[in-house]
């Protein structure tokens, strides 16, 4: 097993049951996630790429990565969107991607802050890749699970050791 997979599995070990998370826990996770995204973008402002604010484009993008000794890496892709745009659902999102030692993308996990900032959901794109009806699965919202504050703390710890990449 490569080292970046081990890092990604630390967050995959969390599997929140949506019925077990209280409203307070969901709000705490959302607040912590938003703070982590904002802090990463502010601390690495020199690496943030701005785009013209149109309905389909993010306003700001930041890429970071953790390089492992075995040549694999865990890549982070932050997006911050215009919360005033009526058709945008997620003001902040973070995609974490495992890349093997030869540069192939192996697995993805995406975190999205809800438009009203009341919860963070996680979409395990690996499960979708394994499903031949992936577009239907994503479109219907399957596999999107609310995230606990403990999981966001682990994600924040990984962000803190990642290095920014100039786009």
N, CA and C of each residue as an Amber inpcrd file, in Angstrom:
protein
   501
   0.8490000  -1.1740000   0.0000000   0.0000000   0.0000000   0.0000000
   0.8970000   1.2390000   0.0000000   0.5350000   2.2390000  -0.8380000
   1.3640000   3.4330000  -0.8650000   1.0030000   4.3550000   0.3040000
   1.9400000   5.2670000   0.5970000   1.7940000   6.1250000   1.7720000
   0.6540000   7.1190000   1.6370000   0.3920000   7.6100000   0.4420000
  -0.7250000   8.5520000   0.2960000  -2.0630000   7.8470000   0.5140000
  -2.1480000   6.5770000   0.1750000  -3.3830000   5.8240000   0.4360000
  -3.6190000   5.7150000   1.9390000  -2.5490000   5.5150000   2.6880000
  -2.6950000   5.4380000   4.1450000  -3.2420000   6.7460000   4.7100000
  -2.7680000   7.8840000   4.1800000  -3.2730000   9.1800000   4.6290000
  -4.7520000   9.3250000   4.3000000  -5.1350000   8.9570000   3.0880000
  -6.5290000   9.0690000   2.6780000  -7.4170000   8.1380000   3.4950000
  -6.8990000   6.9870000   3.8540000  -7.6990000   6.0460000   4.6350000
  -7.9420000   6.5230000   6.0570000  -7.1020000   7.4570000   6.5600000
  -7.3650000   7.9900000   7.8990000  -8.6860000   8.7330000   7.9390000
  -9.0580000   9.3620000   6.8190000 -10.3580000  10.0470000   6.8050000
 -11.4780000   9.1270000   6.3480000 -11.1380000   8.0980000   5.5810000
 -12.1770000   7.1690000   5.1430000 -12.6650000   6.2930000   6.2840000
 -11.8970000   6.2300000   7.3680000 -12.3160000   5.4190000   8.5050000
 -13.5310000   6.0200000   9.2010000 -13.7790000   7.3110000   8.9750000
 -14.9720000   7.9540000   9.5150000 -16.1270000   7.6310000   8.5800000
 -17.1940000   7.1460000   9.1300000 -18.3760000   6.8890000   8.3130000
 -19.5880000   7.3260000   9.1190000 -19.8970000   8.6000000   9.0200000
 -20.9720000   9.1790000   9.8230000 -22.3250000   8.6430000   9.3890000
 -23.0860000   8.2480000  10.3690000 -24.4710000   7.8860000  10.1240000
 -25.2770000   9.1810000  10.2050000 -25.9470000   9.5680000   9.1220000
 -26.6550000  10.8510000   9.1340000 -27.6850000  10.9710000  10.2540000
 -28.1700000   9.8530000  10.7590000 -29.1730000   9.8880000  11.8200000
 -28.5320000  10.0700000  13.1880000 -27.2210000   9.8340000  13.2920000
 -26.5330000   9.9750000  14.5620000 -25.9530000  11.3690000  14.7690000
 -25.8030000  12.1490000  13.7040000 -25.2320000  13.4830000  13.8310000
 -26.3040000  14.4870000  14.2260000 -26.0620000  15.1600000  15.3100000
 -27.0040000  16.1860000  15.7500000 -26.8420000  17.4340000  14.8870000
 -27.8040000  18.3090000  14.9700000 -27.7170000  19.5830000  14.2580000
 -26.4940000  20.3610000  14.7230000 -26.2150000  20.3210000  16.0120000
 -25.0460000  21.0080000  16.5630000 -23.7570000  20.4480000  15.9810000
 -23.6670000  19.1280000  15.8660000 -22.4690000  18.5050000  15.3010000
 -22.3020000  18.8670000  13.8320000 -23.3930000  18.8900000  13.1050000
 -23.3280000  19.2690000  11.6870000 -22.8620000  20.7130000  11.5270000
 -23.3980000  21.6090000  12.3630000 -22.9980000  23.0160000  12.3050000
 -21.5280000  23.1940000  12.7020000 -21.0810000  22.4340000  13.7000000
 -19.6790000  22.5130000  14.1240000 -18.7590000  22.0540000  13.0000000
 -19.1050000  20.9630000  12.3440000 -18.3030000  20.4730000  11.2170000
 -18.2700000  21.5060000  10.0990000 -19.4150000  22.1240000   9.8190000
 -19.4850000  23.1310000   8.7550000 -18.6260000  24.3440000   9.0920000
 -18.7050000  24.8090000  10.3210000 -17.9030000  25.9590000  10.7510000
 -16.4180000  25.6450000  10.6680000 -16.0300000  24.4640000  11.1550000
 -14.6170000  24.0620000  11.1220000 -14.1050000  23.9040000   9.6910000
 -14.9420000  23.3520000   8.8250000 -14.5460000  23.1680000   7.4210000
 -14.3640000  24.5150000   6.7290000 -15.3120000  25.4060000   6.9150000
 -15.2240000  26.7310000   6.2940000 -13.9770000  27.4580000   6.7790000
 -13.6940000  27.3810000   8.0740000 -12.5020000  28.0110000   8.6420000
 -11.2320000  27.4060000   8.0560000 -11.1980000  26.0850000   7.9190000
 -10.0120000  25.4140000   7.3520000  -9.7720000  25.8490000   5.9120000
 -10.8460000  25.9460000   5.1260000 -10.7160000  26.3870000   3.7260000
 -10.2390000  27.8300000   3.6560000 -10.8640000  28.6890000   4.4430000
 -10.4750000  30.1040000   4.4330000  -9.0380000  30.2890000   4.8960000
  -8.6480000  29.5760000   5.9600000  -7.2790000  29.6850000   6.4700000
  -6.2570000  29.2170000   5.4380000  -6.5470000  28.0920000   4.7820000
  -5.6180000  27.5810000   3.7590000  -5.4500000  28.5890000   2.6360000
  -6.5550000  29.1990000   2.2090000  -6.4730000  30.1670000   1.1150000
  -5.7770000  31.4570000   1.5380000  -6.0200000  31.9140000   2.7550000
  -5.3720000  33.1370000   3.2170000  -3.8820000  32.9300000   3.4840000
  -3.5340000  31.7920000   4.0820000  -2.1300000  31.5160000   4.3870000
  -1.3030000  31.2630000   3.1300000  -1.9440000  30.8620000   2.0630000
  -1.2470000  30.5550000   0.8060000  -1.7700000  31.4300000  -0.3230000
  -2.0800000  32.6580000   0.0180000  -2.7010000  33.5700000  -0.9470000
  -1.8850000  33.6970000  -2.2420000  -0.5780000  33.6100000  -2.1370000
   0.2840000  33.7330000  -3.3220000   0.0420000  32.6030000  -4.3160000
  -0.5150000  31.4720000  -3.8470000  -0.7500000  30.3310000  -4.7300000
  -2.2050000  30.2150000  -5.1720000  -3.0640000  31.1050000  -4.6870000
  -4.4840000  31.0590000  -5.0510000  -4.6640000  31.6680000  -6.4400000
  -5.4210000  31.0020000  -7.2450000  -5.6980000  31.4620000  -8.6030000
  -7.1240000  31.9970000  -8.6400000  -7.2830000  33.2160000  -9.0950000
  -8.6120000  33.8230000  -9.2310000  -9.1020000  33.6790000 -10.6550000
 -10.3870000  33.4530000 -10.7970000 -11.0250000  33.3690000 -12.0990000
 -12.0990000  34.4360000 -12.1770000 -12.4930000  34.7600000 -13.3770000
 -13.5970000  35.6880000 -13.5480000 -14.8530000  35.0620000 -12.9470000
 -15.5760000  35.8040000 -12.1540000 -16.7690000  35.2240000 -11.5250000
 -17.9390000  35.0930000 -12.5000000 -18.0390000  33.9320000 -13.0970000
 -19.2000000  33.6170000 -13.9250000 -19.9530000  32.4990000 -13.2400000
 -21.1060000  32.1620000 -13.7360000 -21.9150000  31.1640000 -13.0340000
 -21.2850000  29.7720000 -13.0210000 -20.4070000  29.4670000 -13.9620000
 -19.8320000  28.1320000 -14.0250000 -18.4250000  28.0390000 -13.4490000
 -17.7860000  29.1510000 -13.1790000 -16.3960000  29.1290000 -12.7290000
 -16.2660000  29.4790000 -11.2540000 -15.3390000  28.8330000 -10.5810000
 -15.0660000  29.2330000  -9.1980000 -14.3880000  30.5970000  -9.1840000
 -14.4990000  31.2810000  -8.0850000 -13.8240000  32.5690000  -7.9460000
 -12.3680000  32.3390000  -7.5690000 -12.1010000  31.3770000  -6.7340000
 -10.7280000  31.1370000  -6.2900000 -10.4560000  29.6370000  -6.2110000
  -9.2260000  29.2740000  -6.5720000  -8.8020000  27.8780000  -6.5430000
  -7.4320000  27.8070000  -5.8850000  -7.2310000  26.8090000  -5.0540000
  -5.9330000  26.5610000  -4.4280000  -5.6270000  25.0760000  -4.5290000
  -4.4070000  24.7780000  -4.9430000  -3.9480000  23.3820000  -4.9650000
  -2.8250000  23.2140000  -3.9640000  -2.8740000  22.0910000  -3.2560000
  -1.8300000  21.7430000  -2.2910000  -1.5610000  20.2580000  -2.4310000
  -0.4520000  19.8000000  -1.8470000  -0.1760000  18.3710000  -1.8920000
   0.7340000  17.9580000  -0.7530000   0.6500000  16.6820000  -0.4190000
   1.5830000  16.0420000   0.4980000   2.3170000  14.9960000  -0.3210000
   3.6280000  15.1480000  -0.4630000   4.4250000  14.1650000  -1.1940000
   4.9380000  13.1200000  -0.2190000   4.7270000  11.8740000  -0.5600000
   5.1900000  10.7740000   0.2700000   6.5550000  10.2820000  -0.2280000
   7.2790000   9.6090000   0.6420000   8.6110000   9.1070000   0.3000000
   8.5810000   8.0760000  -0.8170000   7.4690000   7.3670000  -0.9700000
   7.3880000   6.3270000  -2.0050000   7.0110000   6.8840000  -3.3850000
   6.9220000   8.2190000  -3.5050000   6.5980000   8.8390000  -4.7880000
   5.1210000   9.1130000  -4.9870000   4.2780000   8.5840000  -4.1300000
   2.8510000   8.8740000  -4.2300000   2.5910000  10.2280000  -3.5720000
   1.3920000  10.7530000  -3.7820000   1.0510000  12.0090000  -3.1270000
  -0.4450000  12.0830000  -2.8800000  -0.7850000  12.9390000  -1.9330000
  -2.1710000  13.2460000  -1.6470000  -2.3630000  14.6920000  -2.0760000
  -3.2080000  14.9060000  -3.0740000  -3.4270000  16.2360000  -3.6380000
  -4.7190000  16.8210000  -3.0820000  -4.7100000  18.1350000  -2.8680000
  -5.8540000  18.8750000  -2.3540000  -6.2310000  19.9270000  -3.3910000
  -7.5110000  20.0500000  -3.6790000  -7.9870000  21.0350000  -4.6370000
  -9.1540000  21.7810000  -3.9900000  -8.9020000  23.0170000  -3.5660000
  -9.9120000  23.8510000  -2.9230000 -10.6070000  24.7090000  -3.9700000
 -11.9110000  24.9140000  -3.7970000 -12.6520000  25.8600000  -4.6290000
 -13.5130000  26.7230000  -3.7100000 -13.4710000  28.0140000  -3.9700000
 -14.3350000  28.9590000  -3.2740000 -15.1730000  29.6520000  -4.3280000
 -16.4910000  29.6180000  -4.1460000 -17.3800000  30.1860000  -5.1550000
 -18.1350000  31.3780000  -4.6010000 -18.7510000  32.1090000  -5.4800000
 -19.5360000  33.2810000  -5.1330000 -20.8390000  32.8350000  -4.4830000
 -20.9970000  33.1140000  -3.2140000 -22.1970000  32.6650000  -2.4990000
 -23.4390000  33.4480000  -2.8990000 -23.2690000  34.5420000  -3.6120000
 -24.4210000  35.3290000  -4.0530000 -25.0550000  34.7630000  -5.3210000
 -24.3160000  33.9180000  -6.0520000 -24.8610000  33.3450000  -7.2850000
 -25.9450000  32.3350000  -6.9280000 -27.1160000  32.5340000  -7.4550000
 -28.2740000  31.7260000  -7.0590000 -28.1380000  30.2540000  -7.4280000
 -27.3920000  29.9450000  -8.4950000 -27.3580000  28.5590000  -8.9450000
 -26.1460000  27.7780000  -8.4220000 -25.3550000  28.3700000  -7.5710000
 -24.2110000  27.6530000  -7.0070000 -24.6000000  27.0730000  -5.6520000
 -24.3100000  25.8080000  -5.4600000 -24.7310000  25.1420000  -4.2380000
 -23.6900000  25.1150000  -3.1420000 -22.4230000  25.1320000  -3.4870000
 -21.3720000  24.9160000  -2.5000000 -20.3790000  26.0770000  -2.4710000
 -20.4330000  26.9260000  -1.4350000 -19.5030000  28.0510000  -1.3760000
 -18.0470000  27.6030000  -1.2100000 -17.8230000  26.4630000  -0.5650000
 -16.4820000  25.9030000  -0.4350000 -16.5320000  24.4120000  -0.7410000
 -15.5350000  23.9410000  -1.4700000 -15.4050000  22.5000000  -1.6730000
 -13.9300000  22.1430000  -1.6430000 -13.6650000  20.9130000  -1.2660000
 -12.3030000  20.3940000  -1.1990000 -12.3230000  18.9860000  -1.7670000
 -11.5290000  18.7660000  -2.7980000 -11.3570000  17.4220000  -3.3410000
  -9.9860000  16.9290000  -2.9240000  -9.9400000  15.7520000  -2.3320000
  -8.6760000  15.1170000  -1.9670000  -8.4860000  13.9310000  -2.9050000
  -7.3080000  13.8500000  -3.4790000  -7.0530000  12.8630000  -4.5200000
  -5.7600000  12.1060000  -4.2090000  -5.8350000  10.8040000  -4.2480000
  -4.6480000   9.9640000  -4.1160000  -4.0370000   9.7820000  -5.4980000
  -2.7440000  10.0730000  -5.6070000  -2.0180000   9.9170000  -6.8620000
  -0.8820000   8.9260000  -6.6110000  -0.7960000   7.8760000  -7.4270000
   0.2460000   6.8700000  -7.1950000   1.6050000   7.3580000  -7.6730000
   2.6210000   6.5220000  -7.4990000   4.0100000   6.9110000  -7.7870000
   4.2810000   7.1940000  -9.2670000   3.3910000   6.7620000 -10.1680000
   3.5980000   7.0660000 -11.5850000   2.6560000   8.1630000 -12.0910000
   1.9490000   8.8000000 -11.1670000   1.1290000   9.9440000 -11.5290000
  -0.3210000   9.6500000 -11.8670000  -0.7590000   8.4230000 -11.6760000
  -2.1590000   8.0740000 -11.9440000  -3.0390000   8.4570000 -10.7640000
  -4.1770000   9.0540000 -11.0510000  -5.1590000   9.3370000 -10.0080000
  -5.8520000   8.0350000  -9.6460000  -5.8300000   7.7200000  -8.3700000
  -6.3580000   6.4310000  -7.9340000  -7.7150000   6.5790000  -7.2490000
  -7.8170000   7.5130000  -6.3160000  -9.0570000   7.6760000  -5.5500000
  -9.3130000   9.1400000  -5.2610000 -10.5990000   9.4660000  -5.1010000
 -11.0180000  10.8290000  -4.8080000 -12.0440000  10.8400000  -3.6830000
 -11.9810000  11.8800000  -2.8840000 -13.0190000  12.1690000  -1.9030000
 -13.2820000  13.6620000  -2.0010000 -14.5550000  14.0640000  -2.0780000
 -14.8720000  15.4860000  -2.1670000 -15.7590000  15.8990000  -0.9970000
 -15.3840000  17.0200000  -0.3870000 -16.1580000  17.6180000   0.6900000
 -16.8050000  18.8910000   0.1630000 -18.0860000  19.0840000   0.4690000
 -18.8130000  20.2750000   0.0320000 -19.5310000  20.9030000   1.2170000
 -19.3740000  22.2170000   1.3480000 -20.1260000  22.9680000   2.3470000
 -21.4680000  23.3260000   1.7220000 -22.5430000  23.0700000   2.4550000
 -23.8730000  23.3820000   1.9230000 -24.0270000  24.8900000   1.7350000
 -24.8960000  25.2500000   0.8420000 -25.0950000  26.6690000   0.5080000
 -25.4300000  27.5060000   1.7350000 -26.2010000  26.9470000   2.6560000
 -26.5630000  27.6880000   3.8670000 -25.5490000  27.4890000   5.0020000
 -24.4380000  26.8360000   4.6980000 -23.3460000  26.5940000   5.6610000
 -23.8000000  25.8180000   6.8910000 -24.7750000  24.9360000   6.7240000
 -25.2950000  24.1820000   7.8630000 -24.6860000  22.7950000   8.0040000
 -24.0390000  22.2930000   6.9400000 -23.3920000  20.9870000   7.0320000
 -22.3790000  20.8170000   5.9160000 -21.4930000  19.8450000   6.1370000
 -20.5220000  19.4390000   5.1210000 -20.8880000  18.0220000   4.7150000
 -20.9160000  17.7780000   3.4050000 -21.1580000  16.4220000   2.9340000
 -19.9030000  15.8980000   2.2560000 -19.7430000  14.5910000   2.3080000
 -18.6030000  13.9320000   1.6840000 -19.1190000  13.0290000   0.5870000
 -18.4730000  13.1150000  -0.5460000 -18.8090000  12.2690000  -1.6830000
 -17.5940000  11.4030000  -1.9580000 -17.7350000  10.0910000  -1.7810000
 -16.6360000   9.1630000  -2.0460000 -16.6910000   8.8000000  -3.5140000
 -15.8310000   9.4220000  -4.2780000 -15.8590000   9.2200000  -5.7280000
 -15.3210000   7.8540000  -6.1330000 -14.6150000   7.1840000  -5.2410000
 -14.1500000   5.8340000  -5.5390000 -15.3340000   4.8990000  -5.7140000
 -16.3100000   5.0290000  -4.8440000 -17.5000000   4.1850000  -4.9480000
 -18.2400000   4.4680000  -6.2410000 -18.2360000   5.7220000  -6.6550000
 -18.9100000   6.0870000  -7.8950000 -18.1430000   5.5500000  -9.0970000
 -16.8040000   5.5960000  -9.0440000 -16.0020000   5.0710000 -10.1370000
 -16.2760000   3.5930000 -10.3470000 -16.5520000   2.8950000  -9.2460000
 -16.8030000   1.4580000  -9.3180000 -18.2040000   1.1350000  -9.8420000
 -19.0660000   2.1270000  -9.9110000 -20.4440000   1.9160000 -10.3150000
 -20.6150000   2.3360000 -11.7760000 -21.1160000   1.4490000 -12.6030000
 -21.2590000   1.7540000 -14.0340000 -22.2970000   2.8440000 -14.3020000
 -23.1580000   3.1300000 -13.3380000 -24.1600000   4.1720000 -13.5030000
 -23.7480000   5.4340000 -12.7450000 -22.4790000   5.7890000 -12.8040000
 -21.9480000   6.8540000 -11.9540000 -22.6750000   8.1800000 -12.1300000
 -23.0470000   8.5560000 -13.3370000 -23.7420000   9.8350000 -13.5280000
 -25.0930000   9.8300000 -12.8280000 -25.7760000   8.7070000 -12.8820000
 -27.0670000   8.6190000 -12.2020000 -26.8760000   8.6970000 -10.7000000
 -25.8370000   8.0240000 -10.1990000 -25.5870000   7.9840000  -8.7640000
 -25.3020000   9.3860000  -8.2480000 -24.4390000  10.1310000  -8.9410000
 -24.1150000  11.4920000  -8.5190000 -25.3360000  12.3800000  -8.6360000
 -26.0410000  12.2970000  -9.7400000 -27.2000000  13.1380000  -9.9780000
 -28.2970000  12.9570000  -8.9500000 -28.4320000  11.7780000  -8.4160000
 -29.4860000  11.5250000  -7.4440000 -29.0230000  11.7780000  -6.0160000
 -27.7490000  12.1490000  -5.8250000 -27.2700000  12.4790000  -4.4930000
 -26.8870000  11.2870000  -3.6370000 -26.8240000  10.0970000  -4.2350000
 -26.3900000   8.9380000  -3.4640000 -24.9480000   9.1210000  -3.0320000
 -24.5880000   8.5170000  -1.9430000 -23.2170000   8.4780000  -1.4640000
 -22.7700000   9.8110000  -0.8730000 -23.6270000  10.8030000  -0.8090000
 -23.2730000  12.0480000  -0.1360000 -23.6760000  11.9030000   1.3220000
 -22.6640000  11.9400000   2.1930000 -22.9270000  11.7190000   3.6080000
 -22.4920000  12.9400000   4.4010000 -23.2460000  13.2910000   5.4310000
 -22.8110000  14.3860000   6.2920000 -21.5410000  13.9780000   7.0440000
 -20.7500000  14.9710000   7.3930000 -19.4420000  14.7350000   7.9790000
 -19.4390000  15.2010000   9.4300000 -18.7410000  14.4610000  10.2730000
 -18.6500000  14.7920000  11.6930000 -17.5300000  15.7960000  11.9490000
 -17.5900000  16.5090000  13.0720000 -16.4980000  17.4200000  13.4320000
 -15.1530000  16.6950000  13.5650000 -15.1650000  15.4690000  14.0590000
 -13.9100000  14.7170000  14.2160000 -13.2360000  14.4670000  12.8680000
 -14.0280000  14.1920000  11.8510000 -13.4540000  13.9740000  10.5210000
 -12.8550000  15.2690000   9.9770000 -13.5320000  16.3820000  10.1950000
 -13.0100000  17.6650000   9.7260000 -11.7030000  18.0090000  10.4410000
 -11.5830000  17.6700000  11.7030000 -10.3200000  17.8910000  12.4250000
  -9.1970000  17.1010000  11.7620000  -9.4570000  15.8700000  11.3720000
  -8.4480000  15.0480000  10.6920000  -8.0920000  15.6440000   9.3370000
  -9.0910000  16.1010000   8.5930000  -8.8320000  16.7440000   7.2990000
  -7.9870000  18.0020000   7.5080000  -8.3180000  18.7890000   8.5090000
  -7.5650000  20.0110000   8.8140000  -6.1140000  19.6800000   9.1640000
  -5.8960000  18.6050000   9.8970000  -4.5250000  18.1870000  10.2230000
  -3.7430000  17.8480000   8.9600000  -4.3840000  17.1920000   8.0050000
  -3.7160000  16.8720000   6.7400000  -3.4170000  18.1450000   5.9400000
  -4.3610000  19.0720000   5.9260000  -4.1520000  20.3420000   5.2200000
  -2.9430000  21.0700000   5.8010000  -2.7860000  20.9990000   7.1160000
  -1.7080000  21.7480000   7.7740000  -0.3100000  21.2580000   7.3950000
  -0.1920000  20.0350000   6.9090000   1.1340000  19.5310000   6.5080000
   1.3180000  19.5100000   4.9910000   0.3050000  19.9930000   4.2670000
   0.3880000  20.0240000   2.7980000   1.1230000  21.2880000   2.3320000
   1.7580000  21.1710000   1.1970000   2.4730000  22.2960000   0.5870000
   1.6530000  22.8590000  -0.5620000   1.5690000  24.1970000  -0.6670000
   0.8280000  24.7950000  -1.7740000   1.5570000  24.6040000  -3.1040000
   0.7760000  24.5910000  -4.1840000   1.3110000  24.4780000  -5.5340000
   0.8580000  25.6970000  -6.3130000   1.7870000  26.3730000  -6.9280000
   1.4300000  27.5460000  -7.7510000   0.7970000  27.0400000  -9.0410000
  -0.3890000  27.5260000  -9.3580000  -1.1020000  27.0940000 -10.5650000
  -0.6480000  27.9300000 -11.7440000
